[in-house]
Amino acid sequence: MTKHKALSLLGLAMRAGKLVTGDETVLKAVQQGKAKLVIAASDASDNTKKKFRDKCATYNVKLVEAFDRVTIGDAIGKSERVLLAVTDLGFSKSIIQSLSQPTEVEYID
């Protein structure tokens, strides 16, 4: 359920206006120091992943590869999204924490 929590937090961040989406707007947020966390969809192109891996390293922004474009889009109430930048430190810490926790597994005997 920890992945579900991260997706819920993304939805909350979107409604709070603390999320930017799309290649150019995410890049601009990273360069201006507004982005606290960048999330790239696991099915993003290799070029996109490399571009943002390099930019985030240069500007010292945490980059996480998680979910797929459809799941991310559904979580924030938009169509498919490949890139997100969280601009709020509190949201970014909570999302990182929920993504880093091991997934809960239910065992059935």
Secondary structure, DSSP 8 states (H G I E B T S, - for coil): -HHHHHHHHHHHHHHTT-EEESHHHHHHHHHTT--SEEEE-TTS-HHHHHHHHHHHHHTT-EEEE-S-HHHHHHHHTSS--SEEEE--HHHHHHHHHHHHS--------
